[in-house]
Amino acid sequence: MEKIICKINMFDSLQVINLYRDNGIATLSLSKISDLSTNIIDYCKQLNIFLVHLFGPEDFLEPIIKDLKENEIKVDIN
């Protein structure tokens, strides 16, 4: 199952957006936290993948989760 993965570190200026496929993980890009939801949404549409797995504090991720769900993207959180 393909999905986009992002491990959020609140103290890093850039966040890594990864693509997970059965054969491994590939880095798609780096993103500022302020642009993260837009960049993830763009990748979802571009790659036709509508599952995102975010790692990080849920209260911090709340605005990103909201943006993704508004674009009909399923979000898993750890």
PDB file with one MODEL, atoms N, CA, C and O in Angstrom:
MODEL        1
ATOM      1  N   MET A   1       0.843  -1.181   0.000  1.00  0.00           N
ATOM      2  CA  MET A   1       0.000   0.000   0.000  1.00  0.00           C
ATOM      3  C   MET A   1       0.886   1.241   0.000  1.00  0.00           C
ATOM      4  O   MET A   1       1.785   1.369   0.831  1.00  0.00           O
ATOM      5  N   GLU A   2       0.636   2.122  -0.905  1.00  0.00           N
ATOM      6  CA  GLU A   2       1.394   3.362  -0.992  1.00  0.00           C
ATOM      7  C   GLU A   2       0.794   4.405  -0.057  1.00  0.00           C
ATOM      8  O   GLU A   2      -0.423   4.506   0.097  1.00  0.00           O
ATOM      9  N   LYS A   3       1.686   5.179   0.562  1.00  0.00           N
ATOM     10  CA  LYS A   3       1.240   6.293   1.388  1.00  0.00           C
ATOM     11  C   LYS A   3       2.366   7.296   1.533  1.00  0.00           C
ATOM     12  O   LYS A   3       3.536   6.985   1.311  1.00  0.00           O
ATOM     13  N   ILE A   4       1.990   8.495   1.906  1.00  0.00           N
ATOM     14  CA  ILE A   4       2.969   9.542   2.178  1.00  0.00           C
ATOM     15  C   ILE A   4       3.181   9.585   3.679  1.00  0.00           C
ATOM     16  O   ILE A   4       2.229   9.550   4.457  1.00  0.00           O
ATOM     17  N   ILE A   5       4.435   9.662   4.072  1.00  0.00           N
ATOM     18  CA  ILE A   5       4.805   9.640   5.488  1.00  0.00           C
ATOM     19  C   ILE A   5       5.586  10.908   5.812  1.00  0.00           C
ATOM     20  O   ILE A   5       6.437  11.348   5.040  1.00  0.00           O
ATOM     21  N   CYS A   6       5.279  11.481   6.966  1.00  0.00           N
ATOM     22  CA  CYS A   6       6.017  12.653   7.423  1.00  0.00           C
ATOM     23  C   CYS A   6       6.177  12.580   8.936  1.00  0.00           C
ATOM     24  O   CYS A   6       5.194  12.552   9.675  1.00  0.00           O
ATOM     25  N   LYS A   7       7.418  12.551   9.383  1.00  0.00           N
ATOM     26  CA  LYS A   7       7.727  12.563  10.810  1.00  0.00           C
ATOM     27  C   LYS A   7       8.035  14.001  11.197  1.00  0.00           C
ATOM     28  O   LYS A   7       9.082  14.544  10.842  1.00  0.00           O
ATOM     29  N   ILE A   8       7.111  14.606  11.927  1.00  0.00           N
ATOM     30  CA  ILE A   8       7.212  16.021  12.263  1.00  0.00           C
ATOM     31  C   ILE A   8       8.102  16.221  13.483  1.00  0.00           C
ATOM     32  O   ILE A   8       7.897  15.616  14.535  1.00  0.00           O
ATOM     33  N   ASN A   9       9.082  17.076  13.312  1.00  0.00           N
ATOM     34  CA  ASN A   9       9.901  17.514  14.434  1.00  0.00           C
ATOM     35  C   ASN A   9       9.677  19.015  14.574  1.00  0.00           C
ATOM     36  O   ASN A   9      10.099  19.790  13.717  1.00  0.00           O
ATOM     37  N   MET A  10       9.025  19.418  15.634  1.00  0.00           N
ATOM     38  CA  MET A  10       8.646  20.813  15.819  1.00  0.00           C
ATOM     39  C   MET A  10       9.850  21.752  15.838  1.00  0.00           C
ATOM     40  O   MET A  10       9.696  22.949  15.600  1.00  0.00           O
ATOM     41  N   PHE A  11      11.031  21.237  16.113  1.00  0.00           N
ATOM     42  CA  PHE A  11      12.204  22.085  16.265  1.00  0.00           C
ATOM     43  C   PHE A  11      13.072  22.144  15.018  1.00  0.00           C
ATOM     44  O   PHE A  11      14.108  22.809  15.021  1.00  0.00           O
ATOM     45  N   ASP A  12      12.671  21.464  13.955  1.00  0.00           N
ATOM     46  CA  ASP A  12      13.391  21.532  12.687  1.00  0.00           C
ATOM     47  C   ASP A  12      12.703  22.536  11.777  1.00  0.00           C
ATOM     48  O   ASP A  12      11.475  22.600  11.736  1.00  0.00           O
ATOM     49  N   SER A  13      13.488  23.321  11.046  1.00  0.00           N
ATOM     50  CA  SER A  13      12.889  24.298  10.143  1.00  0.00           C
ATOM     51  C   SER A  13      12.309  23.633   8.897  1.00  0.00           C
ATOM     52  O   SER A  13      11.373  24.155   8.292  1.00  0.00           O
ATOM     53  N   LEU A  14      12.862  22.487   8.516  1.00  0.00           N
ATOM     54  CA  LEU A  14      12.360  21.763   7.355  1.00  0.00           C
ATOM     55  C   LEU A  14      11.917  20.361   7.755  1.00  0.00           C
ATOM     56  O   LEU A  14      12.573  19.690   8.552  1.00  0.00           O
ATOM     57  N   GLN A  15      10.806  19.937   7.194  1.00  0.00           N
ATOM     58  CA  GLN A  15      10.258  18.613   7.453  1.00  0.00           C
ATOM     59  C   GLN A  15      10.450  17.755   6.202  1.00  0.00           C
ATOM     60  O   GLN A  15      10.362  18.257   5.081  1.00  0.00           O
ATOM     61  N   VAL A  16      10.711  16.471   6.395  1.00  0.00           N
ATOM     62  CA  VAL A  16      10.936  15.557   5.274  1.00  0.00           C
ATOM     63  C   VAL A  16       9.614  14.885   4.903  1.00  0.00           C
ATOM     64  O   VAL A  16       8.930  14.323   5.758  1.00  0.00           O
ATOM     65  N   ILE A  17       9.268  14.950   3.623  1.00  0.00           N
ATOM     66  CA  ILE A  17       8.087  14.265   3.109  1.00  0.00           C
ATOM     67  C   ILE A  17       8.581  13.023   2.376  1.00  0.00           C
ATOM     68  O   ILE A  17       9.360  13.119   1.428  1.00  0.00           O
ATOM     69  N   ASN A  18       8.119  11.856   2.824  1.00  0.00           N
ATOM     70  CA  ASN A  18       8.547  10.581   2.242  1.00  0.00           C
ATOM     71  C   ASN A  18       7.392   9.873   1.571  1.00  0.00           C
ATOM     72  O   ASN A  18       6.230  10.058   1.933  1.00  0.00           O
ATOM     73  N   LEU A  19       7.732   9.055   0.584  1.00  0.00           N
ATOM     74  CA  LEU A  19       6.770   8.187  -0.080  1.00  0.00           C
ATOM     75  C   LEU A  19       7.095   6.756   0.307  1.00  0.00           C
ATOM     76  O   LEU A  19       8.217   6.291   0.110  1.00  0.00           O
ATOM     77  N   TYR A  20       6.111   6.060   0.856  1.00  0.00           N
ATOM     78  CA  TYR A  20       6.288   4.656   1.224  1.00  0.00           C
ATOM     79  C   TYR A  20       5.622   3.790   0.176  1.00  0.00           C
ATOM     80  O   TYR A  20       4.454   3.980  -0.166  1.00  0.00           O
ATOM     81  N   ARG A  21       6.387   2.838  -0.326  1.00  0.00           N
ATOM     82  CA  ARG A  21       5.869   1.806  -1.226  1.00  0.00           C
ATOM     83  C   ARG A  21       6.326   0.472  -0.683  1.00  0.00           C
ATOM     84  O   ARG A  21       7.199   0.422   0.184  1.00  0.00           O
ATOM     85  N   ASP A  22       5.758  -0.595  -1.173  1.00  0.00           N
ATOM     86  CA  ASP A  22       6.113  -1.928  -0.694  1.00  0.00           C
ATOM     87  C   ASP A  22       7.603  -2.220  -0.816  1.00  0.00           C
ATOM     88  O   ASP A  22       8.150  -2.997  -0.033  1.00  0.00           O
ATOM     89  N   ASN A  23       8.264  -1.602  -1.794  1.00  0.00           N
ATOM     90  CA  ASN A  23       9.682  -1.864  -1.987  1.00  0.00           C
ATOM     91  C   ASN A  23      10.591  -0.888  -1.241  1.00  0.00           C
ATOM     92  O   ASN A  23      11.808  -0.934  -1.425  1.00  0.00           O
ATOM     93  N   GLY A  24      10.037  -0.006  -0.404  1.00  0.00           N
ATOM     94  CA  GLY A  24      10.869   0.881   0.405  1.00  0.00           C
ATOM     95  C   GLY A  24      10.323   2.292   0.524  1.00  0.00           C
ATOM     96  O   GLY A  24       9.191   2.586   0.140  1.00  0.00           O
ATOM     97  N   ILE A  25      11.173   3.156   1.070  1.00  0.00           N
ATOM     98  CA  ILE A  25      10.802   4.548   1.314  1.00  0.00           C
ATOM     99  C   ILE A  25      11.711   5.450   0.486  1.00  0.00           C
ATOM    100  O   ILE A  25      12.925   5.249   0.439  1.00  0.00           O
ATOM    101  N   ALA A  26      11.117   6.438  -0.160  1.00  0.00           N
ATOM    102  CA  ALA A  26      11.872   7.416  -0.940  1.00  0.00           C
ATOM    103  C   ALA A  26      11.510   8.817  -0.453  1.00  0.00           C
ATOM    104  O   ALA A  26      10.350   9.096  -0.149  1.00  0.00           O
ATOM    105  N   THR A  27      12.495   9.678  -0.382  1.00  0.00           N
ATOM    106  CA  THR A  27      12.252  11.064   0.007  1.00  0.00           C
ATOM    107  C   THR A  27      11.717  11.836  -1.188  1.00  0.00           C
ATOM    108  O   THR A  27      12.302  11.819  -2.271  1.00  0.00           O
ATOM    109  N   LEU A  28      10.587  12.518  -0.970  1.00  0.00           N
ATOM    110  CA  LEU A  28      10.006  13.344  -2.023  1.00  0.00           C
ATOM    111  C   LEU A  28      10.570  14.752  -1.989  1.00  0.00           C
ATOM    112  O   LEU A  28      10.963  15.297  -3.021  1.00  0.00           O
ATOM    113  N   SER A  29      10.611  15.346  -0.790  1.00  0.00           N
ATOM    114  CA  SER A  29      11.120  16.708  -0.675  1.00  0.00           C
ATOM    115  C   SER A  29      11.232  17.118   0.791  1.00  0.00           C
ATOM    116  O   SER A  29      10.860  16.379   1.703  1.00  0.00           O
ATOM    117  N   LEU A  30      11.752  18.310   0.974  1.00  0.00           N
ATOM    118  CA  LEU A  30      11.766  18.969   2.275  1.00  0.00           C
ATOM    119  C   LEU A  30      10.752  20.100   2.202  1.00  0.00           C
ATOM    120  O   LEU A  30      10.534  20.692   1.145  1.00  0.00           O
ATOM    121  N   SER A  31      10.135  20.391   3.344  1.00  0.00           N
ATOM    122  CA  SER A  31       9.105  21.421   3.354  1.00  0.00           C
ATOM    123  C   SER A  31       9.160  22.214   4.653  1.00  0.00           C
ATOM    124  O   SER A  31       9.399  21.659   5.725  1.00  0.00           O
ATOM    125  N   LYS A  32       8.935  23.521   4.540  1.00  0.00           N
ATOM    126  CA  LYS A  32       8.735  24.330   5.737  1.00  0.00           C
ATOM    127  C   LYS A  32       7.433  23.871   6.375  1.00  0.00           C
ATOM    128  O   LYS A  32       6.511  23.445   5.679  1.00  0.00           O
ATOM    129  N   ILE A  33       7.359  23.956   7.687  1.00  0.00           N
ATOM    130  CA  ILE A  33       6.147  23.519   8.380  1.00  0.00           C
ATOM    131  C   ILE A  33       4.940  24.344   7.916  1.00  0.00           C
ATOM    132  O   ILE A  33       3.823  23.831   7.858  1.00  0.00           O
ATOM    133  N   SER A  34       5.166  25.615   7.587  1.00  0.00           N
ATOM    134  CA  SER A  34       4.063  26.475   7.141  1.00  0.00           C
ATOM    135  C   SER A  34       3.512  26.054   5.776  1.00  0.00           C
ATOM    136  O   SER A  34       2.365  26.365   5.454  1.00  0.00           O
ATOM    137  N   ASP A  35       4.312  25.352   4.973  1.00  0.00           N
ATOM    138  CA  ASP A  35       3.887  24.898   3.648  1.00  0.00           C
ATOM    139  C   ASP A  35       3.575  23.410   3.600  1.00  0.00           C
ATOM    140  O   ASP A  35       3.248  22.876   2.540  1.00  0.00           O
ATOM    141  N   LEU A  36       3.672  22.744   4.731  1.00  0.00           N
ATOM    142  CA  LEU A  36       3.612  21.287   4.744  1.00  0.00           C
ATOM    143  C   LEU A  36       2.295  20.726   4.220  1.00  0.00           C
ATOM    144  O   LEU A  36       2.302  19.831   3.375  1.00  0.00           O
ATOM    145  N   SER A  37       1.178  21.231   4.700  1.00  0.00           N
ATOM    146  CA  SER A  37      -0.099  20.665   4.243  1.00  0.00           C
ATOM    147  C   SER A  37      -0.295  20.890   2.745  1.00  0.00           C
ATOM    148  O   SER A  37      -0.769  19.994   2.048  1.00  0.00           O
ATOM    149  N   THR A  38       0.059  22.061   2.245  1.00  0.00           N
ATOM    150  CA  THR A  38      -0.053  22.342   0.817  1.00  0.00           C
ATOM    151  C   THR A  38       0.819  21.398   0.002  1.00  0.00           C
ATOM    152  O   THR A  38       0.381  20.863  -1.016  1.00  0.00           O
ATOM    153  N   ASN A  39       2.056  21.196   0.452  1.00  0.00           N
ATOM    154  CA  ASN A  39       2.973  20.320  -0.274  1.00  0.00           C
ATOM    155  C   ASN A  39       2.504  18.865  -0.253  1.00  0.00           C
ATOM    156  O   ASN A  39       2.590  18.169  -1.265  1.00  0.00           O
ATOM    157  N   ILE A  40       2.014  18.410   0.888  1.00  0.00           N
ATOM    158  CA  ILE A  40       1.512  17.038   0.968  1.00  0.00           C
ATOM    159  C   ILE A  40       0.295  16.860   0.074  1.00  0.00           C
ATOM    160  O   ILE A  40       0.186  15.852  -0.625  1.00  0.00           O
ATOM    161  N   ILE A  41      -0.614  17.815   0.085  1.00  0.00           N
ATOM    162  CA  ILE A  41      -1.806  17.748  -0.765  1.00  0.00           C
ATOM    163  C   ILE A  41      -1.400  17.698  -2.235  1.00  0.00           C
ATOM    164  O   ILE A  41      -1.962  16.926  -3.012  1.00  0.00           O
ATOM    165  N   ASP A  42      -0.434  18.515  -2.611  1.00  0.00           N
ATOM    166  CA  ASP A  42       0.049  18.509  -3.993  1.00  0.00           C
ATOM    167  C   ASP A  42       0.599  17.144  -4.386  1.00  0.00           C
ATOM    168  O   ASP A  42       0.295  16.639  -5.467  1.00  0.00           O
ATOM    169  N   TYR A  43       1.416  16.539  -3.503  1.00  0.00           N
ATOM    170  CA  TYR A  43       1.961  15.210  -3.791  1.00  0.00           C
ATOM    171  C   TYR A  43       0.856  14.158  -3.873  1.00  0.00           C
ATOM    172  O   TYR A  43       0.900  13.277  -4.731  1.00  0.00           O
ATOM    173  N   CYS A  44      -0.124  14.244  -2.994  1.00  0.00           N
ATOM    174  CA  CYS A  44      -1.232  13.282  -3.029  1.00  0.00           C
ATOM    175  C   CYS A  44      -1.936  13.329  -4.376  1.00  0.00           C
ATOM    176  O   CYS A  44      -2.212  12.286  -4.969  1.00  0.00           O
ATOM    177  N   LYS A  45      -2.226  14.521  -4.858  1.00  0.00           N
ATOM    178  CA  LYS A  45      -2.910  14.670  -6.141  1.00  0.00           C
ATOM    179  C   LYS A  45      -2.017  14.223  -7.289  1.00  0.00           C
ATOM    180  O   LYS A  45      -2.462  13.527  -8.202  1.00  0.00           O
ATOM    181  N   GLN A  46      -0.770  14.625  -7.235  1.00  0.00           N
ATOM    182  CA  GLN A  46       0.182  14.302  -8.298  1.00  0.00           C
ATOM    183  C   GLN A  46       0.413  12.794  -8.422  1.00  0.00           C
ATOM    184  O   GLN A  46       0.506  12.266  -9.530  1.00  0.00           O
ATOM    185  N   LEU A  47       0.505  12.099  -7.273  1.00  0.00           N
ATOM    186  CA  LEU A  47       0.819  10.672  -7.253  1.00  0.00           C
ATOM    187  C   LEU A  47      -0.422   9.784  -7.137  1.00  0.00           C
ATOM    188  O   LEU A  47      -0.326   8.557  -7.176  1.00  0.00           O
ATOM    189  N   ASN A  48      -1.592  10.426  -6.995  1.00  0.00           N
ATOM    190  CA  ASN A  48      -2.853   9.699  -6.833  1.00  0.00           C
ATOM    191  C   ASN A  48      -2.806   8.773  -5.615  1.00  0.00           C
ATOM    192  O   ASN A  48      -3.206   7.611  -5.677  1.00  0.00           O
ATOM    193  N   ILE A  49      -2.307   9.324  -4.511  1.00  0.00           N
ATOM    194  CA  ILE A  49      -2.227   8.614  -3.226  1.00  0.00           C
ATOM    195  C   ILE A  49      -2.999   9.447  -2.216  1.00  0.00           C
ATOM    196  O   ILE A  49      -2.715  10.631  -2.034  1.00  0.00           O
ATOM    197  N   PHE A  50      -3.968   8.833  -1.561  1.00  0.00           N
ATOM    198  CA  PHE A  50      -4.800   9.602  -0.645  1.00  0.00           C
ATOM    199  C   PHE A  50      -4.781   9.038   0.769  1.00  0.00           C
ATOM    200  O   PHE A  50      -5.796   9.016   1.465  1.00  0.00           O
ATOM    201  N   LEU A  51      -3.598   8.582   1.173  1.00  0.00           N
ATOM    202  CA  LEU A  51      -3.356   8.128   2.532  1.00  0.00           C
ATOM    203  C   LEU A  51      -2.051   8.754   3.013  1.00  0.00           C
ATOM    204  O   LEU A  51      -1.008   8.612   2.374  1.00  0.00           O
ATOM    205  N   VAL A  52      -2.125   9.443   4.140  1.00  0.00           N
ATOM    206  CA  VAL A  52      -0.961  10.102   4.725  1.00  0.00           C
ATOM    207  C   VAL A  52      -0.817   9.632   6.159  1.00  0.00           C
ATOM    208  O   VAL A  52      -1.795   9.545   6.901  1.00  0.00           O
ATOM    209  N   HIS A  53       0.417   9.329   6.539  1.00  0.00           N
ATOM    210  CA  HIS A  53       0.714   8.931   7.914  1.00  0.00           C
ATOM    211  C   HIS A  53       1.640   9.980   8.509  1.00  0.00           C
ATOM    212  O   HIS A  53       2.758  10.182   8.035  1.00  0.00           O
ATOM    213  N   LEU A  54       1.157  10.647   9.555  1.00  0.00           N
ATOM    214  CA  LEU A  54       1.934  11.685  10.233  1.00  0.00           C
ATOM    215  C   LEU A  54       2.389  11.177  11.592  1.00  0.00           C
ATOM    216  O   LEU A  54       1.629  10.527  12.310  1.00  0.00           O
ATOM    217  N   PHE A  55       3.615  11.473  11.933  1.00  0.00           N
ATOM    218  CA  PHE A  55       4.163  11.155  13.240  1.00  0.00           C
ATOM    219  C   PHE A  55       4.470  12.472  13.933  1.00  0.00           C
ATOM    220  O   PHE A  55       5.139  13.333  13.363  1.00  0.00           O
ATOM    221  N   GLY A  56       3.990  12.634  15.151  1.00  0.00           N
ATOM    222  CA  GLY A  56       4.243  13.855  15.901  1.00  0.00           C
ATOM    223  C   GLY A  56       3.103  14.145  16.857  1.00  0.00           C
ATOM    224  O   GLY A  56       2.124  13.402  16.915  1.00  0.00           O
ATOM    225  N   PRO A  57       3.236  15.238  17.613  1.00  0.00           N
ATOM    226  CA  PRO A  57       2.195  15.601  18.576  1.00  0.00           C
ATOM    227  C   PRO A  57       0.905  16.038  17.879  1.00  0.00           C
ATOM    228  O   PRO A  57       0.904  16.964  17.068  1.00  0.00           O
ATOM    229  N   GLU A  58      -0.178  15.359  18.208  1.00  0.00           N
ATOM    230  CA  GLU A  58      -1.451  15.573  17.524  1.00  0.00           C
ATOM    231  C   GLU A  58      -1.955  17.011  17.638  1.00  0.00           C
ATOM    232  O   GLU A  58      -2.512  17.538  16.675  1.00  0.00           O
ATOM    233  N   ASP A  59      -1.777  17.652  18.781  1.00  0.00           N
ATOM    234  CA  ASP A  59      -2.251  19.029  18.930  1.00  0.00           C
ATOM    235  C   ASP A  59      -1.490  19.975  18.002  1.00  0.00           C
ATOM    236  O   ASP A  59      -2.067  20.936  17.494  1.00  0.00           O
ATOM    237  N   PHE A  60      -0.221  19.718  17.779  1.00  0.00           N
ATOM    238  CA  PHE A  60       0.590  20.523  16.862  1.00  0.00           C
ATOM    239  C   PHE A  60       0.185  20.266  15.412  1.00  0.00           C
ATOM    240  O   PHE A  60       0.232  21.172  14.579  1.00  0.00           O
ATOM    241  N   LEU A  61      -0.212  19.033  15.116  1.00  0.00           N
ATOM    242  CA  LEU A  61      -0.564  18.633  13.756  1.00  0.00           C
ATOM    243  C   LEU A  61      -1.999  18.983  13.365  1.00  0.00           C
ATOM    244  O   LEU A  61      -2.371  18.850  12.199  1.00  0.00           O
ATOM    245  N   GLU A  62      -2.791  19.419  14.310  1.00  0.00           N
ATOM    246  CA  GLU A  62      -4.223  19.648  14.086  1.00  0.00           C
ATOM    247  C   GLU A  62      -4.544  20.470  12.833  1.00  0.00           C
ATOM    248  O   GLU A  62      -5.410  20.061  12.059  1.00  0.00           O
ATOM    249  N   PRO A  63      -3.880  21.621  12.598  1.00  0.00           N
ATOM    250  CA  PRO A  63      -4.209  22.388  11.377  1.00  0.00           C
ATOM    251  C   PRO A  63      -3.858  21.634  10.088  1.00  0.00           C
ATOM    252  O   PRO A  63      -4.568  21.751   9.088  1.00  0.00           O
ATOM    253  N   ILE A  64      -2.783  20.872  10.109  1.00  0.00           N
ATOM    254  CA  ILE A  64      -2.372  20.095   8.936  1.00  0.00           C
ATOM    255  C   ILE A  64      -3.394  18.993   8.682  1.00  0.00           C
ATOM    256  O   ILE A  64      -3.811  18.776   7.544  1.00  0.00           O
ATOM    257  N   ILE A  65      -3.794  18.302   9.742  1.00  0.00           N
ATOM    258  CA  ILE A  65      -4.790  17.230   9.632  1.00  0.00           C
ATOM    259  C   ILE A  65      -6.090  17.778   9.052  1.00  0.00           C
ATOM    260  O   ILE A  65      -6.698  17.149   8.186  1.00  0.00           O
ATOM    261  N   LYS A  66      -6.512  18.934   9.520  1.00  0.00           N
ATOM    262  CA  LYS A  66      -7.745  19.559   9.048  1.00  0.00           C
ATOM    263  C   LYS A  66      -7.663  19.832   7.542  1.00  0.00           C
ATOM    264  O   LYS A  66      -8.596  19.529   6.799  1.00  0.00           O
ATOM    265  N   ASP A  67      -6.533  20.409   7.097  1.00  0.00           N
ATOM    266  CA  ASP A  67      -6.355  20.702   5.673  1.00  0.00           C
ATOM    267  C   ASP A  67      -6.399  19.429   4.830  1.00  0.00           C
ATOM    268  O   ASP A  67      -7.024  19.401   3.769  1.00  0.00           O
ATOM    269  N   LEU A  68      -5.733  18.380   5.307  1.00  0.00           N
ATOM    270  CA  LEU A  68      -5.701  17.130   4.553  1.00  0.00           C
ATOM    271  C   LEU A  68      -7.090  16.515   4.453  1.00  0.00           C
ATOM    272  O   LEU A  68      -7.500  16.075   3.379  1.00  0.00           O
ATOM    273  N   LYS A  69      -7.813  16.484   5.561  1.00  0.00           N
ATOM    274  CA  LYS A  69      -9.151  15.897   5.553  1.00  0.00           C
ATOM    275  C   LYS A  69     -10.118  16.686   4.681  1.00  0.00           C
ATOM    276  O   LYS A  69     -11.010  16.102   4.066  1.00  0.00           O
ATOM    277  N   GLU A  70      -9.954  18.008   4.618  1.00  0.00           N
ATOM    278  CA  GLU A  70     -10.798  18.829   3.754  1.00  0.00           C
ATOM    279  C   GLU A  70     -10.572  18.489   2.284  1.00  0.00           C
ATOM    280  O   GLU A  70     -11.432  18.746   1.442  1.00  0.00           O
ATOM    281  N   ASN A  71      -9.425  17.916   1.985  1.00  0.00           N
ATOM    282  CA  ASN A  71      -9.100  17.512   0.613  1.00  0.00           C
ATOM    283  C   ASN A  71      -9.307  16.016   0.404  1.00  0.00           C
ATOM    284  O   ASN A  71      -8.755  15.423  -0.523  1.00  0.00           O
ATOM    285  N   GLU A  72     -10.111  15.418   1.279  1.00  0.00           N
ATOM    286  CA  GLU A  72     -10.496  14.006   1.186  1.00  0.00           C
ATOM    287  C   GLU A  72      -9.291  13.067   1.213  1.00  0.00           C
ATOM    288  O   GLU A  72      -9.232  12.083   0.474  1.00  0.00           O
ATOM    289  N   ILE A  73      -8.332  13.393   2.081  1.00  0.00           N
ATOM    290  CA  ILE A  73      -7.148  12.571   2.268  1.00  0.00           C
ATOM    291  C   ILE A  73      -7.266  11.916   3.631  1.00  0.00           C
ATOM    292  O   ILE A  73      -7.493  12.595   4.632  1.00  0.00           O
ATOM    293  N   LYS A  74      -7.114  10.609   3.673  1.00  0.00           N
ATOM    294  CA  LYS A  74      -7.171   9.858   4.932  1.00  0.00           C
ATOM    295  C   LYS A  74      -5.857  10.081   5.680  1.00  0.00           C
ATOM    296  O   LYS A  74      -4.778  10.015   5.092  1.00  0.00           O
ATOM    297  N   VAL A  75      -5.962  10.344   6.982  1.00  0.00           N
ATOM    298  CA  VAL A  75      -4.787  10.657   7.786  1.00  0.00           C
ATOM    299  C   VAL A  75      -4.691   9.679   8.965  1.00  0.00           C
ATOM    300  O   VAL A  75      -5.636   9.529   9.739  1.00  0.00           O
ATOM    301  N   ASP A  76      -3.546   9.025   9.083  1.00  0.00           N
ATOM    302  CA  ASP A  76      -3.210   8.218  10.260  1.00  0.00           C
ATOM    303  C   ASP A  76      -2.204   9.013  11.078  1.00  0.00           C
ATOM    304  O   ASP A  76      -1.325   9.673  10.524  1.00  0.00           O
ATOM    305  N   ILE A  77      -2.335   8.946  12.391  1.00  0.00           N
ATOM    306  CA  ILE A  77      -1.465   9.730  13.273  1.00  0.00           C
ATOM    307  C   ILE A  77      -0.872   8.826  14.344  1.00  0.00           C
ATOM    308  O   ILE A  77      -1.570   7.999  14.930  1.00  0.00           O
ATOM    309  N   ASN A  78       0.406   8.990  14.588  1.00  0.00           N
ATOM    310  CA  ASN A  78       1.091   8.307  15.694  1.00  0.00           C
ATOM    311  C   ASN A  78       1.787   9.327  16.539  1.00  0.00           C
ATOM    312  O   ASN A  78       2.429   8.975  17.529  1.00  0.00           O
TER     313      ASN A  78
ENDMDL
END
